[in-house]
Amino acid sequence: MFKPCVVIPVYNHEHAIGAVVEAVLATGLPCILVDDGSTTACAQALDRLAAASPRQIALVPHAHNLGKGEAVLTGIRHAAGAGYTHALQIDADGQHCAADIPRFIEHAAASPACLIVGYPQYDESVPAIRLYGRYLTHVWVWINTLSLQIRDSMCGFRVYPVGPVLALANRHKLGARMDFDTEVLVRLCWDGIGIVNVGTRVGYPADGVSHFRMWRDNVLISRMHATLFFGMLMRAPKLLARKWSKA
């Protein structure tokens, strides 16, 4: 069975979320909005969206801001409870090209056991410092997986097979904030889940709101890479054996 939905973690993107949801609903897919403790203005915008399309939109609120990672997991758990097999994650700020959703879903239908992971094709709006930071993370991910399977681990446009993600989350506490997107991919790669990389256009961001906190999130990401590195050392024989078996 292949039954996909869309999960959107939302934190104070009241100016962009309407257009994102409209584009998602145009694909015919059901949508799970996770309100990650937003302000009143954003919460009211989400309430209006859910009330306007109750058959297509499920709104799941957090009482307090828990972080993007926790919001994504809340959405995936809700998806599992509603009988969905796959969850397409897209960001709420409008930076992702929602017109690519059908293409991502087609890849997921063709390879339902795999992760479908977007890699950005940026326009001129991307800050240069972000590109350099992303490249450093790419290098760490290649080291920590002993492979080049994951082309970009930071793009929040992807399709998860619900079962493997929840199995991982049940046995390991994943990063709750901006460290989530990278950590969940590396750990699922360790578990042997296949990766399908799909190029997609990305802008930065549509509503001018970024929740990346330079010091806090860089510390979390650095700590995550260090933890994953030692985890890789423990798994290196298995990872290398898997790599050689595919050669």
PLY file of the C-alpha trace (Angstrom):
ply
format ascii 1.0
element vertex 247
property float x
property float y
property float z
element edge 246
property int vertex1
property int vertex2
end_header
0.00 0.00 0.00
1.20 3.50 -0.83
-0.76 6.28 0.87
1.13 9.62 1.06
0.36 12.86 2.82
2.15 16.18 3.35
3.52 17.31 6.73
4.32 20.99 7.29
5.95 22.12 10.55
4.91 25.73 11.18
6.35 28.31 13.55
5.33 31.93 12.96
5.01 31.86 9.17
1.55 33.42 8.98
2.47 35.48 5.90
3.69 32.55 3.79
1.76 29.51 4.99
-1.44 30.31 3.09
0.27 30.18 -0.29
2.20 27.03 0.68
-0.97 25.23 1.77
-2.83 26.35 -1.36
-0.06 24.90 -3.54
-0.04 21.66 -1.53
-3.81 21.19 -1.73
-3.67 21.80 -5.49
-1.77 18.49 -5.76
-4.73 16.66 -4.22
-2.73 15.42 -1.24
-4.00 15.68 2.36
-2.00 18.00 4.59
-1.00 17.83 8.25
-0.10 21.22 9.71
1.86 21.10 12.96
1.65 24.39 14.85
4.88 24.41 16.85
3.79 26.89 19.51
3.28 29.83 17.14
2.16 33.31 18.15
-1.52 34.17 18.15
-1.41 35.69 14.66
0.03 32.54 13.10
-2.17 30.22 15.16
-5.25 32.08 13.95
-4.06 31.85 10.34
-3.65 28.09 10.74
-7.09 27.79 12.33
-8.63 29.58 9.32
-6.83 27.30 6.86
-7.95 24.16 8.69
-11.55 25.41 8.99
-11.68 26.22 5.27
-10.60 22.70 4.20
-11.48 20.31 7.05
-11.41 17.23 4.82
-7.94 17.96 3.46
-6.20 19.59 6.43
-5.46 18.25 9.90
-4.12 20.80 12.38
-2.01 19.43 15.23
-0.86 22.01 17.80
2.05 22.08 20.24
1.33 24.07 23.39
4.90 25.40 23.32
7.66 25.68 20.74
9.54 22.37 20.72
11.60 22.77 17.56
11.36 21.75 13.93
12.45 18.17 14.53
9.79 17.56 17.17
7.17 19.17 14.93
8.08 16.89 12.02
7.92 13.81 14.25
4.54 14.92 15.61
3.30 15.19 12.03
4.69 11.78 11.09
3.12 10.16 14.16
-0.20 11.73 13.26
0.22 10.48 9.70
0.85 6.94 10.94
-2.23 7.08 13.15
-4.32 8.18 10.16
-3.07 5.27 8.05
-0.59 7.10 5.80
2.51 5.20 4.69
4.63 8.14 3.52
4.99 11.74 4.66
6.28 14.46 2.39
7.93 17.19 4.46
7.98 20.72 3.08
8.87 23.95 4.86
6.27 26.57 5.78
8.20 29.64 4.62
7.65 29.15 0.89
11.28 28.52 -0.01
10.52 25.15 -1.60
8.97 24.64 -5.04
5.62 23.03 -4.26
5.15 22.35 -7.96
7.76 19.59 -7.52
5.59 17.69 -5.03
4.08 15.35 -7.68
7.59 14.50 -8.88
8.73 13.65 -5.34
5.63 11.51 -4.82
6.27 9.67 -8.10
9.78 8.80 -6.92
8.39 7.63 -3.57
5.78 5.45 -5.27
8.48 3.91 -7.46
10.83 3.31 -4.48
8.57 3.09 -1.42
11.26 1.67 0.87
13.59 4.62 0.17
13.97 8.18 1.40
13.32 10.73 -1.33
15.63 13.64 -0.50
15.65 17.01 -2.19
18.90 18.72 -3.05
18.67 22.49 -3.64
19.12 24.25 -6.94
19.38 27.79 -5.57
18.44 31.09 -7.11
20.33 34.33 -6.48
18.55 34.90 -3.14
20.69 32.43 -1.21
23.26 34.03 1.16
26.82 32.95 0.30
27.58 32.12 3.94
24.78 29.56 3.90
26.33 27.81 0.92
29.69 27.53 2.70
28.02 26.25 5.86
26.07 23.66 3.90
29.23 22.39 2.21
30.87 21.78 5.60
27.84 19.77 6.66
27.95 17.81 3.39
31.55 16.82 4.08
30.70 15.67 7.61
27.74 13.67 6.32
29.89 11.95 3.72
32.40 11.09 6.46
29.74 9.91 8.89
28.05 7.66 6.34
31.30 6.59 4.61
29.49 7.26 1.35
28.26 9.95 -1.02
24.69 8.64 -0.94
23.24 11.79 0.61
23.76 14.70 -1.76
22.27 17.30 0.63
21.17 16.58 4.18
19.80 20.01 5.10
17.01 20.48 2.56
13.65 20.17 4.34
11.88 18.94 1.20
11.76 15.14 1.28
9.53 12.08 1.50
9.84 9.75 4.50
8.60 6.17 4.66
6.71 6.48 7.94
7.56 3.09 9.46
11.37 3.34 9.47
11.30 6.91 10.82
9.08 5.99 13.76
11.10 2.85 14.48
14.25 5.01 14.64
12.58 7.65 16.82
11.33 4.97 19.21
14.82 3.68 19.89
16.85 6.90 19.63
16.23 10.49 20.71
16.66 12.60 17.58
17.63 16.25 17.47
14.63 18.47 18.18
15.65 21.56 16.21
17.68 22.38 13.09
19.90 19.36 13.72
17.00 16.99 12.99
17.06 17.09 9.17
20.67 15.93 8.96
20.65 13.48 11.86
17.57 11.57 10.75
19.04 11.04 7.28
22.40 9.81 8.57
20.82 7.40 11.05
18.35 6.05 8.49
21.27 5.60 6.09
23.05 3.63 8.82
19.90 1.49 9.06
20.25 0.60 5.39
17.40 2.75 4.08
18.06 3.70 0.46
18.41 7.31 -0.65
16.98 8.80 -3.86
18.26 12.35 -4.47
15.98 14.72 -6.40
16.94 18.21 -7.52
14.52 21.04 -6.72
14.56 24.83 -6.97
14.91 26.65 -3.63
14.60 30.34 -2.70
15.55 32.04 0.60
12.84 32.41 2.12
9.54 33.72 0.72
8.36 35.58 3.83
11.78 36.83 4.99
11.50 34.89 8.27
14.27 32.51 9.29
14.32 30.61 12.57
17.95 29.58 12.26
19.75 30.88 15.37
23.41 31.30 14.55
24.97 30.36 17.90
22.40 27.93 19.27
21.87 25.99 16.08
25.54 25.90 15.09
26.38 24.47 18.53
23.63 21.85 18.15
24.78 20.94 14.64
28.45 20.74 15.66
27.59 18.49 18.61
25.45 16.34 16.33
28.30 15.88 13.83
30.68 14.91 16.63
28.19 12.38 18.04
27.56 10.92 14.60
31.30 10.67 13.93
31.83 8.43 16.96
28.73 6.48 15.99
30.22 5.99 12.55
33.46 4.65 14.03
31.47 1.97 15.85
29.60 1.09 12.66
32.51 1.45 10.23
33.06 -2.31 9.62
29.37 -2.80 8.84
29.17 0.30 6.66
32.30 -0.64 4.72
31.10 -4.22 4.27
27.80 -2.91 2.90
29.67 -0.59 0.54
31.98 -3.33 -0.72
29.06 -5.73 -1.24
27.48 -3.22 -3.62
30.71 -2.57 -5.51
0 1
1 2
2 3
3 4
4 5
5 6
6 7
7 8
8 9
9 10
10 11
11 12
12 13
13 14
14 15
15 16
16 17
17 18
18 19
19 20
20 21
21 22
22 23
23 24
24 25
25 26
26 27
27 28
28 29
29 30
30 31
31 32
32 33
33 34
34 35
35 36
36 37
37 38
38 39
39 40
40 41
41 42
42 43
43 44
44 45
45 46
46 47
47 48
48 49
49 50
50 51
51 52
52 53
53 54
54 55
55 56
56 57
57 58
58 59
59 60
60 61
61 62
62 63
63 64
64 65
65 66
66 67
67 68
68 69
69 70
70 71
71 72
72 73
73 74
74 75
75 76
76 77
77 78
78 79
79 80
80 81
81 82
82 83
83 84
84 85
85 86
86 87
87 88
88 89
89 90
90 91
91 92
92 93
93 94
94 95
95 96
96 97
97 98
98 99
99 100
100 101
101 102
102 103
103 104
104 105
105 106
106 107
107 108
108 109
109 110
110 111
111 112
112 113
113 114
114 115
115 116
116 117
117 118
118 119
119 120
120 121
121 122
122 123
123 124
124 125
125 126
126 127
127 128
128 129
129 130
130 131
131 132
132 133
133 134
134 135
135 136
136 137
137 138
138 139
139 140
140 141
141 142
142 143
143 144
144 145
145 146
146 147
147 148
148 149
149 150
150 151
151 152
152 153
153 154
154 155
155 156
156 157
157 158
158 159
159 160
160 161
161 162
162 163
163 164
164 165
165 166
166 167
167 168
168 169
169 170
170 171
171 172
172 173
173 174
174 175
175 176
176 177
177 178
178 179
179 180
180 181
181 182
182 183
183 184
184 185
185 186
186 187
187 188
188 189
189 190
190 191
191 192
192 193
193 194
194 195
195 196
196 197
197 198
198 199
199 200
200 201
201 202
202 203
203 204
204 205
205 206
206 207
207 208
208 209
209 210
210 211
211 212
212 213
213 214
214 215
215 216
216 217
217 218
218 219
219 220
220 221
221 222
222 223
223 224
224 225
225 226
226 227
227 228
228 229
229 230
230 231
231 232
232 233
233 234
234 235
235 236
236 237
237 238
238 239
239 240
240 241
241 242
242 243
243 244
244 245
245 246
